[in-house]
């Protein structure tokens, strides 16, 4: 039986999150910390630990079949690679930043200026689209120090919390793109490998749906059941179970994390009591 070769970052911010996703999907790795290639016993996977910057090329060349990689890297490398699923972790953005004593946020500040970056292709395309002419200095690491040593007037780099910019006396001005971890694939998989990928995607979607949802239970007067059922954003319809106390029922449903507090407030207003919220491990729909 074929094995699907999956690349994950061998170190850095995506490494731990990628391993956790595999674990949540029931894919267990016995070792691999000091190995570059590891087979999985309970799923047809072969895991390859690669340098982040090498993954897009390996994916395009078919050395690996799929990969967990930052969307920003795929944009920068400009490879013919299909994104099959956004994964919701390692969120960041590629942004322009200037010394904190520069008061303007206007893009025109960079006209004729020097910009240090590790994302020259992304930056060049953005500036060209905006009709801004600037001198791009490519730096492989520690981009934030460039303005402090007089190498550049600003930078273009990946930003998560912004704390690194703050520590180096910089502030974020303009965002070029938003990014997160994605599952990407080589465009030329055979049918057997596509079938394995689909099984993996099924598990991923069950995990992601669970992470974005909560199981909710509440006690409700029987005369309020219809009103409360209209509030709940359920998959089909809520489960209603009569309580031992006459005139009361327990309602069970699922609620989206992003709507949680708005829905809770409305439920309370309509008479729900003793509301319990329970995390969901997996959610198959």
N, C-alpha and C positions, 0 to 999 in steps of 0.2 A: 504493500500500500504506500502511496506517495505521502511524503511529509511536506508540510508548508513551512518554508523558511521565513522566520520573522526576525527582523532586526529591531533591537532596542538600544538605547544609548547606554554605553558601558559605565558611565559615571555622569554626575551632574544632576540638574534639577528634574529631568524626566525619568531617571533610572528607577528611583523608589516608587514613583507613581505608576510606572509601567508594570513593575513586578506586582504591585498591589492589584492592578486591574486584572492581570492574569490569574492571580490567586482568587479574586472575587468571581472569576469566570470558571473556577474549578480546575484550573491548570496549575499543577504544582511542580516546582523545580527543586530537585534535590540538592543541587550544587550550582556552580556556575560563577561564583564570585571571582575566581582567578582563571576562568576558562573563557575562551572566545566563542566556543560553540558547544551547546548543550542540547541533548535530546530530552523530550518529555515522555514519560511513561503512559500517562492517562489521556493523551490527546495527540493527534498526528502533527506535532510541531517539532521543528528544530530551531532553537533560539540562537541567534548570533549577536554578540555584544560588540558594537562598533562605535567608532568615534562619531559624534553627532554630525559633524560636517561631511563625513563620508557617506552617510546613509542615502541621501538622494541619488548619488551616482550609482551605488550598488543596486538600488531599487530600479533605476532606469535600465541598467545593464542586465538585470535578471539574476544577479548573484543572490539576492534575496527576493522573496515573493511579495511580502508585505512588511510594513514597518510602523512603529509608533514613533512619530517625529513631530517637531514643532511646525505648525503651518507657516510660520514666518521663514523658516529655513527653505521650505519648498518654493515659496515666492522668490526668495533671494537667488536660489540656484537655478530657477527658471527651467525646471525639468518637466518632461511629458509624463506626469505621474497623476493618477486619479486618487482623489480623497474620497474614501468610502464611508467614513464615519468621524464626526467630531466627538471628542472624548470628554470635554468639560473640565479638564484639569490643566495645570501649568499655564494658566491664562496670563497673557502679557500683551504688550503693545510695542511697536517700533515707533519711536518718537524723536522729534528734534528737541534739543535742549540748549539753553544759553546760560552764560554766567548770571548769577542771581542779581547783579547790579544793572543788568540790561532790563529796562522797564517795558519794552514793547513785546507783544506776542505776535506781531504781524510777520507773515512769511517774507515780506520784502526786506526784512532785516538781513536775510542771508544773501541778498543780491550782491555779487562780487566778493563774498566772504569765503573763508576757508572752513570746511566742515570735515571733521574726523568721523570715521564710521567703520564698522565691520559689515555693513550692509550696502555696499556701493551700488549694486544693481537696483535694489529697491529704492534707494535715495535718488539715483540718477533718473529713473523713470518718473518718480514723483516730481522732481524739480523740472523735468522737461515738460510734463503735463501742465505744470503751473507757470511755465515760461520764466523760470528763475535760473540765472546763470551763476554757478558757484564752483569753487575749486574743491574737489573731493579728495581727501587724504585717507587712504585705506590703512586701517590699523587692525591687527589681529586680536589684540586684547587690551584691557585697561584704557578703553576709549575715553573714559571720564576725565582722565588727567590731562588730555590734550590742550584744553583751553588754559589750564593753570601753568603749563610750561611754554605757552606762546605758540603752540603748533597749529591751533585752530581757533576760530571765533565762536564755534559752537560744535555740537556733536549730533549724530543720529545713531541711536542705539536702542537695544531692547530695555524695556522698563516694566518692572512688576509693581513693587510698592513705591518706588521713587526714593527710597532711603539712600541708595548709592549716589544718586544725583545730589541729594541734599548734603551728604558728607563731603562731596567734592565741590561744593559751592555753585551748583547748577540748578536750574529749574526747567521743568518740562513746558514746552510751548505748544507744539503741533503734533498730532498723532497721524502717522502715515497709514498704519494698519493695525488691526486687532488680531491677536493670534491665540491659539490654544493647541494642546496636543491633539493630533489626528491620527487615524489609521489610514495609511495610504497603501496602494498596491501597484505592482507592475502591470501594465496594460495587456500583457500577453500571457495570462495564466491559462492553463488547459482546464478542461471541464472538471477533472477530478480535484484539482486544487481550488477551483471556484466553489465546489461543493463543501470543501473543508472550510473555506473562508466564510461561506454562508452560515455554517454551524457556529463558527466563532462569533460572527456578527449577531446571531440570535442571542447568544449568551451576553454579549456586550450590551445590547439594547435592554435586556432584562435587568442587568446591573444598573445601568444609567437611569432607567425608569424608576427603579427602587430608590436610588439616591435622591431623586427629585420629587419623591412622593412620601407621604406619611399616612399611616393607618389611623383612623379616627373613630372613637367610640363615644357615645353620649347618651344620657337619659333624657327623654322627651315626653311631655304630656301627649296623650294620644291625639288630642284635638290640634296639636301643633305639628304633627308628622308631615302633613302635606306641605305646609309652609317651609319647613326645614328641608325637606327633600328637594325643593326648588332651588335652594341655596347651594347644595352640595354639588361640586363638579365631578360627578361620579363617572365610572366607566360605562355602566348601564343604568342601574338603579341601586339605591342603598338597601342594605339588609336591615329588616325591622324584626326585632325579637321581643315579644311581650315579657314584661317583668312580673315578678310575684305580686308586687303591689298593683292593684287594679287601677287602670287609667293611665299607666305609664308603660313606655316601651324603650328598648335600647336600639339605637340606630348605629350601624357600622358602615363605614365608607372609606374612600381614599381621597386625599387632598393634595394638591400640588404645593410644593414647598414655597414657590414664589408668591402664591396667593394666600398663604397660611394665615397671617394675622388679619387680613381683610375679611376672610371667610369666618374666622373664629369670632370676631367682633359681631358679625351679622347673625351668627348662630345664637350667640348669647342674647342678643336683642329679641330674637324670635322665641326664646324660652328654653333653649338647650341648657342642661345642667350636667355637672360631673363629667366634664369633657376630658377624655384621655387621648394622648397622642403617642403612637408607637412607631418606632423606625421599622422600615421594611427591608429585608435582606435581599430578596430577589422579587421581580414582578414580571410574570409571563402573561402576555395578552395576545 
